[in-house]
Amino acid sequence: AASVGETIPPSTFMIILAYVTTLSVAGLFAAGILPAVVGSLAMVAAVIWRARGGRLPKGPGFRIGPAVRSVPGVIPVLVIPAVMLFGVLGGVVTATEAGSLAVIYGILIVIVYVSARKMSARELWPIIRNAAVLSGIVFWLLATASLATQAIVLGGLPNAVLHLLTQVYGKITFLLITAFALIIFSMLFEALPVLLIMAPVLIPVGTALGLSSLQVAIVILMSIGD
């Protein structure tokens, strides 16, 4: 599931992609569901094929009883992505408002968990510290990648790429080259900087070639995720 996490709403990468482009968060959420399902089924099929004849190590068997008994304890947490997803897709709230509601609801869940002694106050501090460090990293990447994107755009790279592709290649070739290049880049660099730098360049090029901007965006998200 991790390799299609970027296309499963409410994905943080989708929200960031909408922030650095003109795409709609709700549109990205809706466009990512079917590709995520297809990708997940393809990986399930690949694992089954690889495991035939006992060629992969066998783990403990799945038991339905413990799984069912664990559901009530995580229902309060599972409400957060559900509220964000259906709130944004239904047009009830914007992505920013959904994020604010998720933060407020998360604080209430923590208070309830601490009060019910499911979590101690001592366990809470490392969680807050790690969240602050991760947020700082994301904001730093956003700032530096935005500068790199502006430099690329001012340098005329999108126009040069568009001219090359319209003269030599077509839509399908553009998508294949995009997917292959982003897979390679994501092996060498973090996915977030790759998204921030390449998406504002590739989406306008794909749109100029006659592709849907959402289609190009989902190809980018799936490529950096895989």
MARLUMMAR-221425 format. One record per atom (N, C-alpha, C): residue number from 0; atom name; x, y, z. Coordinates in steps of 0.1 Angstrom, whole numbers, plus 2048, in hexadecimal, padded with zeros to 3 digits. Layout:
// residues N
{NUM "CA" {X Y Z}}
...
This chain:
// residues 226
{0 "N" {808 7F4 800}}
{0 "CA" {800 800 800}}
{0 "C" {809 80D 800}}
{1 "N" {815 80C 805}}
{1 "CA" {81D 818 806}}
{1 "C" {820 81E 7F9}}
{2 "N" {822 816 7EF}}
{2 "CA" {826 81B 7E2}}
{2 "C" {81B 822 7DA}}
{3 "N" {80E 821 7DF}}
{3 "CA" {803 828 7D9}}
{3 "C" {7FD 832 7E3}}
{4 "N" {804 834 7EE}}
{4 "CA" {7FF 83D 7F8}}
{4 "C" {7FD 84B 7F4}}
{5 "N" {806 850 7EA}}
{5 "CA" {805 85D 7E5}}
{5 "C" {7F8 860 7DD}}
{6 "N" {7F2 855 7D8}}
{6 "CA" {7E6 857 7D0}}
{6 "C" {7D9 854 7D8}}
{7 "N" {7DA 850 7E4}}
{7 "CA" {7CE 84C 7EC}}
{7 "C" {7CA 858 7F4}}
{8 "N" {7BF 85E 7F2}}
{8 "CA" {7BB 86A 7F9}}
{8 "C" {7B7 866 808}}
{9 "N" {7B9 86F 812}}
{9 "CA" {7BF 87D 810}}
{9 "C" {7CE 87C 811}}
{10 "N" {7D4 87D 806}}
{10 "CA" {7E3 87C 805}}
{10 "C" {7E9 88A 807}}
{11 "N" {7F3 88A 80F}}
{11 "CA" {7FB 897 811}}
{11 "C" {801 89C 804}}
{12 "N" {806 892 7FC}}
{12 "CA" {80C 896 7F0}}
{12 "C" {802 89D 7E6}}
{13 "N" {7F6 898 7E7}}
{13 "CA" {7EC 89E 7DE}}
{13 "C" {7E9 8AD 7E2}}
{14 "N" {7E9 8AF 7EF}}
{14 "CA" {7E6 8BC 7F4}}
{14 "C" {7F2 8C6 7F1}}
{15 "N" {7FE 8C1 7F2}}
{15 "CA" {80A 8C9 7EF}}
{15 "C" {80A 8CB 7E0}}
{16 "N" {807 8C1 7D8}}
{16 "CA" {806 8C3 7C9}}
{16 "C" {7FC 8CE 7C5}}
{17 "N" {7F1 8CE 7CC}}
{17 "CA" {7E7 8D8 7C9}}
{17 "C" {7EC 8E6 7CD}}
{18 "N" {7F4 8E6 7D8}}
{18 "CA" {7F9 8F3 7DD}}
{18 "C" {803 8F9 7D3}}
{19 "N" {80B 8F1 7CC}}
{19 "CA" {816 8F6 7C3}}
{19 "C" {811 8F7 7B5}}
{20 "N" {805 8F2 7B2}}
{20 "CA" {7FF 8F4 7A5}}
{20 "C" {7F1 8FA 7A6}}
{21 "N" {7E9 8FA 79B}}
{21 "CA" {7DC 8FF 79B}}
{21 "C" {7D1 8F4 79C}}
{22 "N" {7D5 8E8 7A0}}
{22 "CA" {7CC 8DD 7A0}}
{22 "C" {7C3 8DD 7AC}}
{23 "N" {7B7 8D7 7AB}}
{23 "CA" {7AE 8D7 7B6}}
{23 "C" {7B1 8CB 7BF}}
{24 "N" {7B1 8CD 7CC}}
{24 "CA" {7B3 8C2 7D6}}
{24 "C" {7A8 8B7 7D4}}
{25 "N" {79C 8BC 7D3}}
{25 "CA" {791 8B2 7D2}}
{25 "C" {792 8AA 7C5}}
{26 "N" {797 8B1 7BA}}
{26 "CA" {799 8AA 7AD}}
{26 "C" {7A4 89F 7AE}}
{27 "N" {7AF 8A3 7B5}}
{27 "CA" {7BA 899 7B7}}
{27 "C" {7B5 88D 7C0}}
{28 "N" {7AD 890 7CA}}
{28 "CA" {7A8 885 7D2}}
{28 "C" {7A0 87C 7CA}}
{29 "N" {797 881 7C2}}
{29 "CA" {78E 879 7BA}}
{29 "C" {796 871 7AF}}
{30 "N" {7A0 878 7A9}}
{30 "CA" {7A7 871 79E}}
{30 "C" {7B1 867 7A3}}
{31 "N" {7B4 867 7B0}}
{31 "CA" {7BE 85D 7B5}}
{31 "C" {7B9 850 7BA}}
{32 "N" {7AC 84F 7BC}}
{32 "CA" {7A6 843 7C2}}
{32 "C" {7A7 837 7B9}}
{33 "N" {7A3 838 7AC}}
{33 "CA" {7A3 82D 7A3}}
{33 "C" {7B1 828 7A0}}
{34 "N" {7BB 831 79D}}
{34 "CA" {7C8 82D 79B}}
{34 "C" {7CE 826 7A7}}
{35 "N" {7CB 82A 7B3}}
{35 "CA" {7D0 824 7BF}}
{35 "C" {7CB 816 7C0}}
{36 "N" {7BE 814 7BD}}
{36 "CA" {7B8 807 7BE}}
{36 "C" {7BE 7FD 7B4}}
{37 "N" {7C0 802 7A7}}
{37 "CA" {7C6 7FA 79D}}
{37 "C" {7D5 7F7 7A0}}
{38 "N" {7DC 801 7A5}}
{38 "CA" {7EA 7FE 7A9}}
{38 "C" {7EB 7F4 7B5}}
{39 "N" {7E2 7F5 7BE}}
{39 "CA" {7E2 7EC 7CA}}
{39 "C" {7DF 7DD 7C5}}
{40 "N" {7D5 7DC 7BC}}
{40 "CA" {7D1 7CF 7B7}}
{40 "C" {7DD 7C9 7AF}}
{41 "N" {7E4 7D2 7A7}}
{41 "CA" {7EF 7CD 79F}}
{41 "C" {7FA 7C8 7A8}}
{42 "N" {7FD 7CF 7B3}}
{42 "CA" {807 7CA 7BD}}
{42 "C" {803 7BD 7C4}}
{43 "N" {7F6 7BC 7C7}}
{43 "CA" {7F1 7AF 7CD}}
{43 "C" {7F4 7A4 7C3}}
{44 "N" {7F0 7A6 7B7}}
{44 "CA" {7F3 79C 7AC}}
{44 "C" {801 798 7AB}}
{45 "N" {80A 7A3 7AC}}
{45 "CA" {818 7A0 7AA}}
{45 "C" {81E 798 7B6}}
{46 "N" {819 79B 7C2}}
{46 "CA" {81E 794 7CE}}
{46 "C" {819 785 7CD}}
{47 "N" {80C 783 7C9}}
{47 "CA" {807 775 7C8}}
{47 "C" {80F 76E 7BE}}
{48 "N" {813 774 7B3}}
{48 "CA" {81B 76D 7A8}}
{48 "C" {829 76A 7AD}}
{49 "N" {82F 774 7B4}}
{49 "CA" {83C 771 7B9}}
{49 "C" {83C 766 7C4}}
{50 "N" {831 765 7CC}}
{50 "CA" {831 75C 7D7}}
{50 "C" {82D 74E 7D3}}
{51 "N" {82A 74C 7C6}}
{51 "CA" {825 73E 7C3}}
{51 "C" {830 734 7C5}}
{52 "N" {82B 728 7CA}}
{52 "CA" {834 71D 7CD}}
{52 "C" {83C 720 7D9}}
{53 "N" {838 729 7E2}}
{53 "CA" {83F 72B 7EF}}
{53 "C" {84D 732 7ED}}
{54 "N" {84E 73A 7E3}}
{54 "CA" {85B 741 7E0}}
{54 "C" {85E 74D 7E9}}
{55 "N" {854 752 7F0}}
{55 "CA" {855 75D 7FA}}
{55 "C" {853 758 808}}
{56 "N" {85A 75D 812}}
{56 "CA" {859 759 820}}
{56 "C" {84A 75B 824}}
{57 "N" {846 751 82C}}
{57 "CA" {838 752 831}}
{57 "C" {837 757 83F}}
{58 "N" {82F 761 840}}
{58 "CA" {82D 768 84D}}
{58 "C" {821 761 855}}
{59 "N" {81E 766 861}}
{59 "CA" {813 761 869}}
{59 "C" {806 763 862}}
{60 "N" {7FD 759 863}}
{60 "CA" {7F0 75A 85D}}
{60 "C" {7E7 765 862}}
{61 "N" {7DF 76A 85A}}
{61 "CA" {7D5 775 85E}}
{61 "C" {7CA 76F 866}}
{62 "N" {7C7 775 871}}
{62 "CA" {7BC 771 87A}}
{62 "C" {7B2 77C 87B}}
{63 "N" {7A5 779 878}}
{63 "CA" {79B 784 877}}
{63 "C" {797 789 885}}
{64 "N" {798 780 88F}}
{64 "CA" {794 784 89D}}
{64 "C" {79C 790 8A2}}
{65 "N" {7A9 78F 8A3}}
{65 "CA" {7B0 79B 8A8}}
{65 "C" {7AF 7A7 8A0}}
{66 "N" {7AD 7A5 893}}
{66 "CA" {7AB 7B1 88A}}
{66 "C" {79E 7B8 88D}}
{67 "N" {793 7B0 88F}}
{67 "CA" {786 7B6 892}}
{67 "C" {787 7BD 8A0}}
{68 "N" {78D 7B7 8AA}}
{68 "CA" {78E 7BD 8B7}}
{68 "C" {796 7C9 8B8}}
{69 "N" {79F 7CB 8AE}}
{69 "CA" {7A7 7D8 8AE}}
{69 "C" {7A0 7E4 8A8}}
{70 "N" {795 7E1 8A1}}
{70 "CA" {78F 7EC 899}}
{70 "C" {789 7F7 8A2}}
{71 "N" {782 7F4 8AD}}
{71 "CA" {77C 7FF 8B5}}
{71 "C" {787 809 8BA}}
{72 "N" {792 804 8BE}}
{72 "CA" {79C 80D 8C3}}
{72 "C" {7A2 817 8B9}}
{73 "N" {7A1 814 8AC}}
{73 "CA" {7A7 81D 8A2}}
{73 "C" {79C 825 89A}}
{74 "N" {78F 822 89D}}
{74 "CA" {785 82A 896}}
{74 "C" {786 839 898}}
{75 "N" {789 83E 8A4}}
{75 "CA" {78B 84D 8A5}}
{75 "C" {795 852 89C}}
{76 "N" {7A0 84B 89A}}
{76 "CA" {7AB 850 891}}
{76 "C" {7A7 84F 883}}
{77 "N" {7A0 844 87F}}
{77 "CA" {79C 842 871}}
{77 "C" {791 84D 86D}}
{78 "N" {78B 854 876}}
{78 "CA" {782 85E 872}}
{78 "C" {789 86A 86C}}
{79 "N" {795 86C 86F}}
{79 "CA" {79D 878 86A}}
{79 "C" {79E 878 85B}}
{80 "N" {7A3 86D 855}}
{80 "CA" {7A4 86D 846}}
{80 "C" {796 86D 83F}}
{81 "N" {78C 867 846}}
{81 "CA" {77F 866 840}}
{81 "C" {779 874 840}}
{82 "N" {77B 87C 84B}}
{82 "CA" {775 88A 84B}}
{82 "C" {77C 892 840}}
{83 "N" {789 891 83F}}
{83 "CA" {791 899 835}}
{83 "C" {78C 895 827}}
{84 "N" {78B 888 824}}
{84 "CA" {788 883 817}}
{84 "C" {77A 888 812}}
{85 "N" {770 884 81A}}
{85 "CA" {762 887 816}}
{85 "C" {75F 896 818}}
{86 "N" {766 89D 821}}
{86 "CA" {763 8AB 823}}
{86 "C" {768 8B3 817}}
{87 "N" {774 8AF 811}}
{87 "CA" {77A 8B6 806}}
{87 "C" {772 8B2 7F9}}
{88 "N" {770 8A5 7F7}}
{88 "CA" {769 8A0 7EB}}
{88 "C" {75B 8A5 7EB}}
{89 "N" {754 8A6 7F6}}
{89 "CA" {747 8AB 7F7}}
{89 "C" {745 8BA 7F6}}
{90 "N" {750 8C1 7F6}}
{90 "CA" {750 8D0 7F5}}
{90 "C" {74C 8D6 802}}
{91 "N" {74C 8CF 80D}}
{91 "CA" {748 8D5 819}}
{91 "C" {753 8DE 81F}}
{92 "N" {75F 8DA 81E}}
{92 "CA" {76A 8E1 823}}
{92 "C" {776 8E2 818}}
{93 "N" {77E 8EB 819}}
{93 "CA" {78A 8EB 811}}
{93 "C" {795 8E2 817}}
{94 "N" {7A0 8E0 810}}
{94 "CA" {7AB 8D8 815}}
{94 "C" {7B1 8DE 821}}
{95 "N" {7B2 8EC 821}}
{95 "CA" {7B8 8F2 82D}}
{95 "C" {7AE 8F1 839}}
{96 "N" {7A1 8F3 837}}
{96 "CA" {798 8F1 842}}
{96 "C" {797 8E2 847}}
{97 "N" {798 8D9 83E}}
{97 "CA" {799 8CB 842}}
{97 "C" {7A5 8C8 84A}}
{98 "N" {7B1 8CE 846}}
{98 "CA" {7BD 8CC 84E}}
{98 "C" {7BB 8D2 85C}}
{99 "N" {7B5 8DD 85D}}
{99 "CA" {7B3 8E4 86A}}
{99 "C" {7A9 8DB 873}}
{100 "N" {79F 8D6 86D}}
{100 "CA" {796 8CD 874}}
{100 "C" {79D 8C0 879}}
{101 "N" {7A6 8BB 870}}
{101 "CA" {7AD 8AF 874}}
{101 "C" {7B6 8B2 880}}
{102 "N" {7BC 8BD 880}}
{102 "CA" {7C5 8C1 88B}}
{102 "C" {7BD 8C2 898}}
{103 "N" {7B2 8C9 898}}
{103 "CA" {7AA 8CB 8A4}}
{103 "C" {7A5 8BD 8A9}}
{104 "N" {7A0 8B5 89F}}
{104 "CA" {79B 8A8 8A3}}
{104 "C" {7A6 89F 8A9}}
{105 "N" {7B2 8A0 8A3}}
{105 "CA" {7BD 898 8A8}}
{105 "C" {7C1 89C 8B6}}
{106 "N" {7C0 8A9 8B9}}
{106 "CA" {7C3 8AD 8C7}}
{106 "C" {7B9 8A7 8D1}}
{107 "N" {7AC 8A7 8CC}}
{107 "CA" {7A2 8A2 8D5}}
{107 "C" {7A4 893 8D7}}
{108 "N" {7A8 88C 8CD}}
{108 "CA" {7AB 87D 8CE}}
{108 "C" {7B6 87B 8D8}}
{109 "N" {7C1 883 8D7}}
{109 "CA" {7CC 882 8E0}}
{109 "C" {7C7 884 8EF}}
{110 "N" {7BF 88E 8F1}}
{110 "CA" {7BA 890 8FE}}
{110 "C" {7B2 884 904}}
{111 "N" {7A9 87F 8FB}}
{111 "CA" {7A1 873 8FF}}
{111 "C" {7AA 867 902}}
{112 "N" {7B4 865 8F9}}
{112 "CA" {7BD 859 8FB}}
{112 "C" {7C5 85B 908}}
{113 "N" {7CA 867 90B}}
{113 "CA" {7D2 869 917}}
{113 "C" {7C9 867 923}}
{114 "N" {7BC 86D 922}}
{114 "CA" {7B3 86B 92D}}
{114 "C" {7AF 85D 930}}
{115 "N" {7AE 855 925}}
{115 "CA" {7AB 847 926}}
{115 "C" {7B7 83E 929}}
{116 "N" {7C2 844 92B}}
{116 "CA" {7CF 83D 92E}}
{116 "C" {7D3 834 923}}
{117 "N" {7CF 836 917}}
{117 "CA" {7D4 82F 90B}}
{117 "C" {7E1 835 906}}
{118 "N" {7E4 841 90B}}
{118 "CA" {7F1 847 908}}
{118 "C" {7F5 850 913}}
{119 "N" {802 84F 917}}
{119 "CA" {806 857 922}}
{119 "C" {80C 865 91D}}
{120 "N" {80C 86E 926}}
{120 "CA" {811 87B 923}}
{120 "C" {820 87B 91F}}
{121 "N" {827 871 924}}
{121 "CA" {835 870 921}}
{121 "C" {837 86B 913}}
{122 "N" {82E 862 90E}}
{122 "CA" {82E 85E 900}}
{122 "C" {82A 868 8F6}}
{123 "N" {823 873 8FB}}
{123 "CA" {81E 87D 8F2}}
{123 "C" {829 886 8ED}}
{124 "N" {833 889 8F5}}
{124 "CA" {83D 893 8F2}}
{124 "C" {845 88E 8E5}}
{125 "N" {84B 882 8E5}}
{125 "CA" {852 87E 8D8}}
{125 "C" {849 87F 8CC}}
{126 "N" {83C 87D 8CD}}
{126 "CA" {833 87E 8C1}}
{126 "C" {833 88C 8BC}}
{127 "N" {831 896 8C6}}
{127 "CA" {830 8A4 8C2}}
{127 "C" {83E 8A8 8BC}}
{128 "N" {849 8A4 8C2}}
{128 "CA" {856 8A8 8BD}}
{128 "C" {858 8A3 8AF}}
{129 "N" {855 896 8AD}}
{129 "CA" {857 891 89F}}
{129 "C" {84E 897 895}}
{130 "N" {842 89B 899}}
{130 "CA" {839 8A2 890}}
{130 "C" {83E 8B0 88C}}
{131 "N" {844 8B7 896}}
{131 "CA" {84A 8C4 894}}
{131 "C" {856 8C3 88B}}
{132 "N" {85E 8B9 88D}}
{132 "CA" {86A 8B7 884}}
{132 "C" {866 8B4 876}}
{133 "N" {85C 8AB 874}}
{133 "CA" {858 8A8 867}}
{133 "C" {852 8B3 860}}
{134 "N" {84A 8BB 867}}
{134 "CA" {844 8C7 861}}
{134 "C" {84E 8D1 85D}}
{135 "N" {859 8D3 865}}
{135 "CA" {864 8DC 861}}
{135 "C" {86B 8D7 855}}
{136 "N" {86D 8CA 854}}
{136 "CA" {874 8C5 848}}
{136 "C" {86B 8C8 83B}}
{137 "N" {85E 8C5 83C}}
{137 "CA" {855 8C8 831}}
{137 "C" {855 8D6 82D}}
{138 "N" {854 8DF 836}}
{138 "CA" {854 8EE 833}}
{138 "C" {861 8F2 82D}}
{139 "N" {86C 8EC 832}}
{139 "CA" {879 8F0 82C}}
{139 "C" {87A 8EB 81D}}
{140 "N" {875 8DF 81B}}
{140 "CA" {875 8D9 80D}}
{140 "C" {86C 8E2 804}}
{141 "N" {861 8E6 80A}}
{141 "CA" {858 8EE 802}}
{141 "C" {85F 8FB 7FE}}
{142 "N" {866 901 807}}
{142 "CA" {86C 90E 804}}
{142 "C" {877 90D 7FA}}
{143 "N" {880 903 7FC}}
{143 "CA" {88C 901 7F3}}
{143 "C" {887 8FC 7E5}}
{144 "N" {87D 8F3 7E5}}
{144 "CA" {879 8EE 7D8}}
{144 "C" {871 8F9 7D0}}
{145 "N" {86A 902 7D7}}
{145 "CA" {863 90C 7D0}}
{145 "C" {86D 916 7C9}}
{146 "N" {879 918 7CF}}
{146 "CA" {883 920 7C9}}
{146 "C" {889 919 7BC}}
{147 "N" {88B 90C 7BE}}
{147 "CA" {890 904 7B2}}
{147 "C" {886 904 7A7}}
{148 "N" {879 903 7AA}}
{148 "CA" {86F 903 7A0}}
{148 "C" {86E 911 799}}
{149 "N" {86F 91B 7A0}}
{149 "CA" {86F 929 79A}}
{149 "C" {87B 92A 791}}
{150 "N" {887 926 795}}
{150 "CA" {893 926 78C}}
{150 "C" {891 91F 77F}}
{151 "N" {88B 913 780}}
{151 "CA" {888 90A 775}}
{151 "C" {87F 911 76B}}
{152 "N" {874 917 770}}
{152 "CA" {86A 91D 768}}
{152 "C" {870 92A 761}}
{153 "N" {877 932 769}}
{153 "CA" {87D 93E 763}}
{153 "C" {887 93B 759}}
{154 "N" {88E 92F 75B}}
{154 "CA" {898 92B 751}}
{154 "C" {892 926 744}}
{155 "N" {885 924 743}}
{155 "CA" {87E 920 737}}
{155 "C" {87E 911 734}}
{156 "N" {881 909 73F}}
{156 "CA" {881 8FA 73C}}
{156 "C" {874 8F5 738}}
{157 "N" {868 8F9 73E}}
{157 "CA" {85B 8F3 739}}
{157 "C" {859 8F6 72A}}
{158 "N" {85C 902 726}}
{158 "CA" {85A 904 717}}
{158 "C" {863 8FC 70F}}
{159 "N" {86F 8FA 713}}
{159 "CA" {879 8F2 70B}}
{159 "C" {874 8E3 70B}}
{160 "N" {86F 8DE 716}}
{160 "CA" {86A 8D0 717}}
{160 "C" {85E 8CF 70E}}
{161 "N" {855 8D9 70F}}
{161 "CA" {848 8D8 707}}
{161 "C" {84C 8D8 6F8}}
{162 "N" {855 8E1 6F4}}
{162 "CA" {859 8E1 6E6}}
{162 "C" {85F 8D4 6E1}}
{163 "N" {867 8CE 6E9}}
{163 "CA" {86D 8C1 6E5}}
{163 "C" {863 8B6 6E4}}
{164 "N" {85A 8B6 6EE}}
{164 "CA" {850 8AB 6EE}}
{164 "C" {845 8AD 6E3}}
{165 "N" {841 8B9 6E0}}
{165 "CA" {838 8BB 6D5}}
{165 "C" {83E 8B8 6C7}}
{166 "N" {84B 8BA 6C6}}
{166 "CA" {851 8B7 6B9}}
{166 "C" {855 8A9 6B7}}
{167 "N" {858 8A1 6C2}}
{167 "CA" {85D 894 6C0}}
{167 "C" {853 889 6C6}}
{168 "N" {84D 88C 6D2}}
{168 "CA" {846 882 6D9}}
{168 "C" {837 885 6DA}}
{169 "N" {82F 87B 6DF}}
{169 "CA" {821 87D 6E1}}
{169 "C" {81D 87C 6EF}}
{170 "N" {810 87B 6F1}}
{170 "CA" {80B 87B 6FF}}
{170 "C" {810 86E 707}}
{171 "N" {80E 863 701}}
{171 "CA" {812 856 708}}
{171 "C" {821 856 70B}}
{172 "N" {829 85A 701}}
{172 "CA" {837 85B 703}}
{172 "C" {83B 864 70F}}
{173 "N" {834 870 70F}}
{173 "CA" {836 879 71A}}
{173 "C" {833 873 728}}
{174 "N" {828 86C 729}}
{174 "CA" {824 866 736}}
{174 "C" {82F 85B 739}}
{175 "N" {833 853 72F}}
{175 "CA" {83D 848 732}}
{175 "C" {84A 84E 737}}
{176 "N" {84F 859 730}}
{176 "CA" {85B 85F 733}}
{176 "C" {85A 866 741}}
{177 "N" {84F 86C 744}}
{177 "CA" {84C 872 751}}
{177 "C" {84D 868 75C}}
{178 "N" {846 85C 75A}}
{178 "CA" {846 852 765}}
{178 "C" {854 84C 767}}
{179 "N" {85B 849 75C}}
{179 "CA" {868 843 75D}}
{179 "C" {872 84D 764}}
{180 "N" {872 85A 760}}
{180 "CA" {87B 863 766}}
{180 "C" {878 866 774}}
{181 "N" {86B 866 778}}
{181 "CA" {868 869 786}}
{181 "C" {86B 85D 78F}}
{182 "N" {86A 851 78A}}
{182 "CA" {86E 845 791}}
{182 "C" {87D 845 794}}
{183 "N" {885 849 78A}}
{183 "CA" {893 84A 78C}}
{183 "C" {896 855 796}}
{184 "N" {890 861 795}}
{184 "CA" {893 86C 79E}}
{184 "C" {88F 868 7AC}}
{185 "N" {884 861 7AE}}
{185 "CA" {87F 85E 7BB}}
{185 "C" {888 853 7C2}}
{186 "N" {890 84C 7BA}}
{186 "CA" {89A 843 7C0}}
{186 "C" {8A6 84A 7C5}}
{187 "N" {8A9 856 7BF}}
{187 "CA" {8B5 85D 7C3}}
{187 "C" {8B2 868 7CD}}
{188 "N" {8A6 86E 7CD}}
{188 "CA" {8A2 879 7D6}}
{188 "C" {895 876 7DD}}
{189 "N" {892 87F 7E7}}
{189 "CA" {886 87E 7EE}}
{189 "C" {87A 881 7E5}}
{190 "N" {86F 87A 7E7}}
{190 "CA" {863 87C 7DE}}
{190 "C" {85E 88A 7DE}}
{191 "N" {85E 890 7EA}}
{191 "CA" {857 89E 7EB}}
{191 "C" {85F 8A8 7E3}}
{192 "N" {86C 8A9 7E4}}
{192 "CA" {873 8B3 7DB}}
{192 "C" {871 8B0 7CC}}
{193 "N" {871 8A3 7C8}}
{193 "CA" {86E 8A0 7BA}}
{193 "C" {861 8A4 7B6}}
{194 "N" {857 8A2 7BE}}
{194 "CA" {849 8A7 7BB}}
{194 "C" {849 8B6 7BA}}
{195 "N" {84F 8BD 7C3}}
{195 "CA" {84E 8CC 7C3}}
{195 "C" {855 8D2 7B7}}
{196 "N" {860 8CC 7B3}}
{196 "CA" {868 8D2 7A8}}
{196 "C" {862 8CE 79A}}
{197 "N" {85E 8C1 799}}
{197 "CA" {85A 8BC 78C}}
{197 "C" {84C 8BE 788}}
{198 "N" {843 8BE 792}}
{198 "CA" {834 8BF 78F}}
{198 "C" {831 8CC 788}}
{199 "N" {836 8D8 78D}}
{199 "CA" {832 8E4 786}}
{199 "C" {838 8E5 778}}
{200 "N" {842 8DD 775}}
{200 "CA" {847 8DD 768}}
{200 "C" {840 8D3 75E}}
{201 "N" {83D 8C7 763}}
{201 "CA" {837 8BD 75B}}
{201 "C" {828 8BF 759}}
{202 "N" {821 8C3 762}}
{202 "CA" {812 8C5 761}}
{202 "C" {80F 8CE 756}}
{203 "N" {815 8DA 755}}
{203 "CA" {811 8E3 74A}}
{203 "C" {815 8DD 73C}}
{204 "N" {821 8D6 73C}}
{204 "CA" {825 8D0 72F}}
{204 "C" {81A 8C5 72B}}
{205 "N" {816 8BD 734}}
{205 "CA" {80C 8B3 731}}
{205 "C" {7FF 8B9 72D}}
{206 "N" {7FB 8C4 733}}
{206 "CA" {7EF 8CB 72F}}
{206 "C" {7F0 8D1 721}}
{207 "N" {7FB 8D6 71E}}
{207 "CA" {7FD 8DC 710}}
{207 "C" {7FD 8D1 706}}
{208 "N" {801 8C5 70A}}
{208 "CA" {800 8B9 700}}
{208 "C" {7F2 8B4 6FF}}
{209 "N" {7E8 8B9 706}}
{209 "CA" {7DB 8B4 705}}
{209 "C" {7D7 8AA 710}}
{210 "N" {7DF 8A8 71A}}
{210 "CA" {7DC 89F 725}}
{210 "C" {7D4 8A6 730}}
{211 "N" {7CD 89F 738}}
{211 "CA" {7C6 8A5 744}}
{211 "C" {7D1 8A7 74E}}
{212 "N" {7D0 8B3 755}}
{212 "CA" {7DA 8B6 75F}}
{212 "C" {7D9 8AC 76B}}
{213 "N" {7CD 8A7 76E}}
{213 "CA" {7CB 89E 778}}
{213 "C" {7D2 890 775}}
{214 "N" {7D1 88D 768}}
{214 "CA" {7D7 880 763}}
{214 "C" {7E6 881 765}}
{215 "N" {7EC 88C 761}}
{215 "CA" {7FB 88E 763}}
{215 "C" {7FE 88E 771}}
{216 "N" {7F6 894 779}}
{216 "CA" {7F9 895 788}}
{216 "C" {7F9 887 78E}}
{217 "N" {7EF 87F 78B}}
{217 "CA" {7EF 871 790}}
{217 "C" {7FA 869 78C}}
{218 "N" {7FE 86A 77F}}
{218 "CA" {80A 863 77A}}
{218 "C" {817 867 782}}
{219 "N" {818 874 785}}
{219 "CA" {823 879 78D}}
{219 "C" {823 873 79B}}
{220 "N" {817 874 7A1}}
{220 "CA" {816 86E 7AF}}
{220 "C" {819 860 7B0}}
{221 "N" {814 858 7A6}}
{221 "CA" {816 849 7A6}}
{221 "C" {825 846 7A4}}
{222 "N" {82B 84E 79B}}
{222 "CA" {839 84C 798}}
{222 "C" {843 84F 7A3}}
{223 "N" {840 85A 7AB}}
{223 "CA" {849 85C 7B6}}
{223 "C" {846 853 7C2}}
{224 "N" {83A 84E 7C2}}
{224 "CA" {836 844 7CD}}
{224 "C" {83D 837 7CA}}
{225 "N" {83D 832 7BE}}
{225 "CA" {842 825 7BB}}
{225 "C" {851 825 7BC}}
